[in-house]
Amino acid sequence: MFKKQITRGHLAFTSAQPFLPPLGVAIMSDYVELSSGAGIPVQSISNVLSPGIVSLFVQGLETGLVISQLSQWLSLEQRDGTAITVLVIFVTTVGFVETAVCFTSAWRIYVHNFGQLIVPQWTESVHALLSTLIAAPIQAYFIWRCYHIMKNIYLIIPLVVTLVSTVVAAGWVTAWIFHMHAAARSNSTNHNETSNNIVYPFVVFLTLPAVLDITITSILLHSLIKFLKRIHAEHIRRRVTRYIVVTWQAVIPPCVCAVALLIKYVTFTQAHPGKQQMWYAAIQAMLGKLYVLSLYFTLNNRMDLATNEPPVTYATTMDVSLDSMGSPTRGYVFSVHFPDREQVC
């Protein structure tokens, strides 16, 4: 099937079918080099295959954390509303499907076809789509939180447009990946057409979520810090400070990961044409479940903030604060007064 020989530290492969990296989002210039039958540096092969192993480890670790957070959420005495419950069930299910797809792909590549170079199947082509199916509903939830704080529809509309554009870009990238994989399987790849260093559909797909995450994080933290400066009661300041810390811990990890993924792909990986480095795909593998963990962390810790102290005390104090601060701050009542879980954003 495949002929392999080692020559001066290189592996040379010849086959009727070209080899494609095991991770769904890959660069066609890499495909062309690998399918040409020319010598391939061993280091290049490790840069393609090693990220798949790292992704497998990360998926397993994050899945364990998701199960732990899910157990904590199910153990809470008070339940969330129907919309939040459906959101949790959906993103958790898709997260488990993503893990199953990752392990299936790894089994096919590293066990079933061990020692053979194979073309990718659908399990290597749907990572971008699954990641977006996880991230988009959670980003919509955080956009709703921004609206709940700001009460400014003109600020929220650009966020919604960006979110919809992200979903469209994910579909675009997924269709592009399937097209490229089909072209590789038919051995009809055009070198002149696919040798671009930067794959622009993928850049758009990475840029939109990063911009959205940065904007949402900035709005949430800016609003809470601004509100904190207007509070003089020490016990309320402690509650709001804890809420700011929870928000920071929840939204920062996926935001940082999305930005790091974009920087790694554009700056480091694609700045060196001809080098098959797929480590950006390992970063992408951890991004989806970071959103799930962010959601669980918000919901679980939000309930802790709501139940640590009697809510009636804060209802009285907050009424006095509102009288002294005036109506413009009424949009922030949810941050301090925790009458029930539905109103705790």
Secondary structure by P-SEA (a helix, b strand, c coil): cbbbbbcccbbbbbcccccccccccccaaaaaaaaccccccaaaaaaacaaaaaaaaaaaaaaaaaaaaaaaaaaccccccaaaaaaaaaaaaaaaaaaaaaaaaaaacccccccbbbbbccccccaaaaaaaacaaaaaaaaaaaaaaccccccaaaaaaaaaaaaaaaaaaaaaaaaaaaaaaaccccccccccccaaaaaaaaaaaaaaaaaaaaaaaaaaaaaaaacccaaaaaaaaaaaaaaaaccaaaaaaaaaaaaaaccccccccccccaaaaaaaaaaaaaaaaaaaaaaaaaaaaaccccaaaaaaaaaaaaaaacccccccccccccccccccc
